[in-house]
Amino acid sequence: MEYKVEKKSAPGRKEVEVLGATFEAGIPEGYEAGRWRQKLDSRKEKLKYLETGERYWYGEEWYGSEKRKTPA
């Protein structure tokens, strides 16, 4: 993959090279794109999916990079 490099002026310097966007544009394909209910087979899988999302948004504990070492 080729990276796009742009030249921009920076304070205290003449010009610097800045790395542009490094992602590939993704476009959902087909009718089934984004239809999570149809992708999960059983009721148990659907409930697990919803409970996991609920824990992420409303849980008291944080996981991964969101966890703070010191309270705000």
C-alpha positions, 0 to 999 in steps of 0.5 A: 500500500502506498502512503500519501505524504503531504508537505505542510508548513509548521511553526518554527520550521519551513516545511514538514512531510505529513502522512496522509490517510492510511486506511482503505475506504470500505463500502458495505456490499450486498443486502445483508450488510449491517443486519446483525440479527440475521447473522446470529443464529440462536436467541442465546447468541443474540442475547450475548451480543446485546449483553456484551454491548450493554456491559461496554456502555453501562458497566462500572468497570472499563476494559482495555485502553479506556480504563483510567489508572487515576480517577478524573 
